[in-house]
């Protein structure tokens, strides 16, 4: 008699908005007061909060990263990047003036020269985060291979650009497969299945948006009537923005359901439209939240400039009567408060609901195979996320 397969493990998300808002504001404020030094502790505390809120099968994820590892890795990365960028830019600038009698070529080649480091930093950041993440007491891990990832990423980006985006699914699949096939949970290795062509279904809104934009351009060139061009172009632009979100969510869903781990499979039923609305409403709220401090800062800067040019007509005698250091302090406080509020609001209204949506739609299929997985050795992950911090590659979570 066949044995019934155990029920899949569902994922809970127990995080709430207001504790996260208080944590983000408090740690962000300490980061400002310490001139950025506390940000390594801020990221660590935020990750621990998010990780503990995600509970597959009722077991919370654990993040055991050390802020001192991040700080040391950042300092090492800054020294390396200062030397690399300084020497490379000096050579490129000399060659640009010698060959092209200008600096445009030097800036372009300098940007291209930094791109491999950007991909390298993203892989190293992922490796560190996985090495410091545990579930059910078992560590995750990622094999070394940052330079291999950077080389493949550069090649696929060039192919995607030259194909006008038609090979985007190939790049997405190839880079995800490279990372997934080197990822471990305990002693078992993940495997990315499927084919890159399956991701074309995630690009349907982008194809429709491209057609609408081409039609709007054609209509304008043939009729010179701006109204249909504006309507079709606006619709195509809106659909293009949605298409980007749709592609990210749908490609993640398709890739997730093709992952394997020693008989274990994953299922993710995420909604692109839901994520799109979360991001749309979240960014609107973030913009509204910084209008007051941003408006005051803008008025202060413009008014002071106007006062220097026409002090009799400015009408800001009170501001001009304040000591210079008070104005500088007030401007700095308003400037940093804009970023602090933006970061806290986006955490609460974008990152949290997006992670909650993903977590609650994630299931672990055939969980009985997890019992055969054992602990893996601790990965030192030298330099932590130093390059990601120094290059600000957007890999904070």
C-alpha positions in Angstrom: 0.0 0.0 0.0 1.5 3.4 -1.0 2.3 5.8 1.7 0.7 9.3 1.3 3.2 12.1 0.8 3.4 14.5 3.8 1.6 17.8 3.5 3.8 20.6 2.2 5.3 23.1 4.7 3.6 26.4 4.5 5.4 29.7 5.4 4.2 32.2 8.0 5.2 35.8 8.2 4.8 37.3 11.7 6.3 40.8 11.3 4.3 43.9 11.9 4.6 47.4 10.5 5.0 49.6 13.6 7.8 47.6 15.3 9.6 47.7 12.0 9.0 51.4 11.6 10.4 52.1 15.1 13.4 49.9 14.5 14.2 51.5 11.1 13.9 55.0 12.5 15.9 54.3 15.6 18.8 52.5 13.8 18.7 55.0 10.9 18.9 57.9 13.4 21.9 56.3 15.1 23.5 55.9 11.6 23.1 59.6 11.0 24.5 60.5 14.4 27.5 58.3 13.9 28.1 59.7 10.4 27.3 56.3 8.8 29.4 54.1 11.0 26.3 52.5 12.6 24.9 51.3 9.3 26.6 48.0 9.6 24.7 47.4 12.9 21.6 48.8 11.4 21.6 46.3 8.5 22.4 43.4 10.9 19.4 44.3 13.2 17.0 44.8 10.3 18.0 41.5 8.7 17.6 39.7 12.0 14.1 41.2 12.3 13.1 40.2 8.8 14.6 36.7 9.0 12.9 35.9 12.3 9.6 37.0 10.8 9.8 34.4 8.0 8.9 31.0 9.3 8.7 28.1 6.8 7.0 25.2 8.5 6.8 27.2 11.7 10.6 27.4 12.0 12.0 30.9 11.8 15.0 31.8 9.7 18.1 32.9 11.7 20.6 35.6 10.7 23.8 35.4 12.6 25.9 38.0 10.7 28.4 40.1 12.7 28.5 43.9 12.2 32.3 43.9 12.8 32.7 41.5 9.9 30.9 44.0 7.7 32.9 47.0 8.9 36.2 45.2 8.4 35.2 44.0 4.9 34.1 47.5 4.0 37.4 49.0 5.0 39.4 46.5 3.0 37.1 47.0 0.0 37.5 50.8 0.2 41.3 50.5 0.2 41.3 48.1 -2.8 38.8 50.2 -4.7 40.6 53.5 -4.1 43.8 51.9 -5.5 42.0 50.2 -8.4 39.8 53.1 -9.5 42.6 55.6 -9.0 45.1 53.8 -11.1 42.7 52.7 -13.7 41.2 56.1 -14.1 44.6 57.7 -14.3 45.7 55.4 -17.1 42.4 55.8 -19.0 42.4 59.6 -18.7 45.9 59.7 -20.0 45.1 57.4 -23.0 41.8 59.3 -23.7 43.6 62.7 -23.9 46.5 61.2 -25.9 44.3 59.4 -28.5 41.0 61.3 -28.5 41.9 64.7 -27.2 39.1 64.6 -24.6 37.9 62.8 -21.5 34.6 61.4 -22.8 36.2 58.1 -23.8 37.9 57.8 -20.4 34.7 58.2 -18.5 32.9 55.6 -20.6 35.7 53.1 -20.3 35.9 53.8 -16.6 32.3 52.9 -16.2 32.7 49.7 -18.1 35.8 48.9 -16.0 33.8 49.1 -12.8 30.9 47.0 -14.0 32.7 43.6 -13.3 33.4 44.7 -9.8 29.6 45.5 -9.4 28.7 41.9 -10.3 31.5 40.6 -8.3 30.2 42.5 -5.2 26.7 41.2 -5.7 27.9 37.6 -5.7 30.1 38.1 -2.7 27.2 39.8 -0.8 24.9 36.8 -1.6 27.6 34.4 -0.4 28.0 36.2 2.9 24.2 36.5 3.6 23.7 32.8 2.9 26.7 31.8 5.0 25.2 33.6 8.0 21.6 32.3 7.4 20.3 29.2 9.2 17.0 27.3 9.1 16.2 24.4 11.5 19.7 24.8 12.8 21.4 24.1 9.4 23.5 26.6 7.5 23.1 27.8 4.0 26.2 28.3 1.8 27.4 29.4 -1.5 30.6 28.2 -3.2 33.3 30.7 -4.3 32.9 31.9 -7.8 32.4 35.6 -7.8 34.8 36.3 -10.7 33.1 33.6 -12.8 29.8 35.2 -12.1 31.1 38.6 -13.0 32.5 37.3 -16.3 29.2 35.6 -17.2 27.1 38.6 -16.2 29.2 40.9 -18.4 28.8 38.5 -21.4 25.1 38.1 -20.9 24.5 41.8 -20.4 26.3 42.6 -23.7 24.2 39.9 -25.5 21.0 41.3 -24.0 21.9 44.9 -25.0 22.8 43.9 -28.6 19.6 41.8 -28.9 17.5 44.8 -27.8 16.3 42.9 -24.7 15.2 39.8 -26.5 17.8 37.6 -24.7 16.9 38.9 -21.3 15.4 35.5 -20.3 18.6 33.8 -21.3 20.6 36.1 -19.0 18.2 35.8 -16.1 18.2 32.0 -16.3 21.9 31.6 -16.8 22.9 33.8 -13.9 20.3 32.3 -11.6 21.4 28.8 -12.5 25.1 29.7 -11.9 24.1 30.9 -8.4 21.6 28.2 -7.5 23.9 25.3 -8.6 26.5 26.6 -6.2 24.1 27.0 -3.3 23.9 24.6 -0.4 21.5 23.9 2.5 23.5 21.9 5.0 25.3 19.2 3.1 22.9 19.1 0.1 23.3 21.2 -3.1 20.5 23.0 -4.8 19.9 22.4 -8.5 18.2 24.8 -10.9 16.1 23.0 -13.5 14.1 24.2 -16.5 15.1 26.0 -19.6 15.7 29.7 -20.3 13.0 29.8 -22.9 10.3 29.2 -20.3 10.8 32.8 -19.1 9.5 34.3 -22.3 6.0 34.0 -21.0 7.0 36.4 -18.2 7.8 39.0 -20.9 4.3 39.2 -22.5 3.4 42.6 -20.9 6.8 44.0 -22.1 6.2 42.8 -25.7 2.7 44.4 -25.7 4.2 47.7 -24.3 6.8 47.7 -27.0 4.2 47.3 -29.7 2.1 50.1 -28.2 5.1 52.4 -28.1 6.0 51.6 -31.7 2.5 52.2 -32.9 2.4 55.5 -31.1 5.5 56.6 -32.8 4.2 55.4 -36.2 0.9 57.3 -35.7 2.7 60.5 -34.9 5.0 60.2 -37.9 2.1 59.6 -40.3 -0.6 61.9 -38.9 1.2 64.5 -36.7 -1.7 64.2 -34.4 -0.4 64.4 -30.8 -3.5 63.1 -29.0 -3.4 59.4 -30.2 0.4 59.5 -29.7 0.0 60.7 -26.1 -2.7 58.1 -25.3 -0.9 55.2 -26.9 2.5 56.3 -25.6 1.1 56.8 -22.1 -0.6 53.4 -22.0 2.6 51.8 -23.4 4.8 53.5 -20.8 2.5 52.4 -17.9 2.3 48.9 -19.3 6.1 48.9 -19.6 6.6 49.8 -15.9 4.1 47.1 -14.9 5.9 44.7 -17.3 9.2 45.1 -15.5 7.5 44.2 -12.2 5.6 41.4 -13.9 8.8 39.9 -15.3 10.7 40.0 -12.0 7.8 38.3 -10.1 6.9 35.8 -12.7 10.4 34.8 -13.5 11.1 34.3 -9.8 8.0 32.1 -9.6 9.0 30.0 -12.6 12.6 29.6 -11.5 11.6 28.8 -7.9 9.3 25.9 -8.9 12.2 24.4 -10.9 14.6 24.3 -8.0 15.5 21.0 -6.4 17.2 20.0 -3.2 17.7 16.3 -2.5 14.1 15.5 -3.4 12.7 18.7 -1.9 10.9 21.1 -4.2 9.5 24.6 -3.8 6.3 26.2 -4.9 5.8 30.0 -5.1 2.4 31.4 -6.1 3.2 35.1 -6.2 0.9 37.7 -7.9 2.7 40.3 -10.1 -0.3 42.6 -9.9 -0.2 42.4 -6.1 3.5 43.3 -6.0 2.9 46.1 -8.5 0.2 47.7 -6.3 2.4 47.3 -3.2 5.3 49.1 -4.9 3.0 51.8 -6.4 1.2 52.7 -3.2 4.5 52.4 -1.2 6.4 54.8 -3.3 3.5 57.3 -3.3 3.5 57.2 0.5 7.2 57.5 0.6 7.1 60.6 -1.6 4.3 62.2 0.5 6.2 61.5 3.7 9.3 63.5 2.6 7.3 66.5 1.1 7.4 68.5 4.4 11.1 68.1 5.3 12.1 68.3 1.6 10.0 71.4 1.1 11.4 73.1 4.1 15.0 72.2 3.0 14.3 73.5 -0.5 12.8 76.7 0.8 15.7 77.3 3.1 18.3 76.8 0.4 16.5 78.9 -2.2 15.6 81.6 0.2 19.1 82.0 1.5 20.5 82.1 -2.1 17.8 84.7 -3.0 18.7 86.7 0.1 22.3 87.0 -0.9 21.3 88.3 -4.4 18.5 90.6 -3.3 18.4 91.0 0.5 15.9 93.8 0.5 13.3 91.8 -1.5 13.7 88.4 0.0 11.5 88.8 3.1 13.5 86.3 5.2 15.1 88.6 7.7 14.7 86.0 10.4 16.7 83.5 8.5 19.4 86.0 7.7 19.6 87.0 11.4 20.4 83.4 12.5 24.1 82.4 13.0 25.7 80.7 10.1 26.3 77.4 12.1 22.6 77.3 13.0 21.6 77.4 9.3 24.2 74.8 8.4 23.0 72.5 11.2 19.3 73.0 10.3 20.0 72.2 6.6 22.0 69.1 7.5 19.3 67.8 9.8 16.6 68.3 7.2 18.8 66.8 4.5 19.4 63.6 6.5 15.8 63.4 7.8 14.7 63.1 4.2 16.7 60.0 3.6 15.9 58.6 7.1 12.1 59.0 6.5 12.3 57.6 3.0 14.2 54.5 4.2 11.8 53.9 7.1 8.7 54.3 5.0 9.9 52.1 2.1 10.8 49.4 4.7 7.3 49.5 6.2 5.2 49.9 3.0 7.3 48.2 0.3 9.9 45.7 1.7 7.7 44.3 4.5 4.5 43.7 2.5 6.4 42.4 -0.5 8.3 39.9 1.7 5.1 39.0 3.4 3.4 38.3 0.1 6.3 36.1 -1.1 6.6 34.3 2.2 2.9 33.5 2.5 2.8 32.1 -1.0 5.9 29.9 -0.6 5.6 26.1 0.2 8.2 23.4 0.7 7.1 20.3 -1.1 8.1 16.7 -0.1 9.6 17.9 3.2 10.3 14.4 4.4 13.6 14.6 2.4 14.8 17.3 4.8 15.5 14.7 7.5 18.5 13.4 5.5 20.3 16.7 5.4 23.1 17.4 7.8 25.1 20.4 9.0 27.8 21.9 6.8 31.0 23.5 8.0 31.0 27.3 8.7 32.0 29.5 5.8 34.4 32.2 6.8 33.2 34.4 3.9 36.2 36.8 4.1 35.6 40.5 3.6 31.8 39.9 4.2 29.9 42.4 2.1 32.7 44.9 1.9 32.5 45.4 -1.9 28.7 45.5 -1.9 28.8 48.2 0.8 31.5 50.2 -0.9 29.8 50.1 -4.4 26.3 50.3 -3.0 25.0 47.5 -5.3 21.6 47.4 -3.7 22.1 44.0 -2.0 21.1 45.1 1.5 18.6 42.3 2.0 
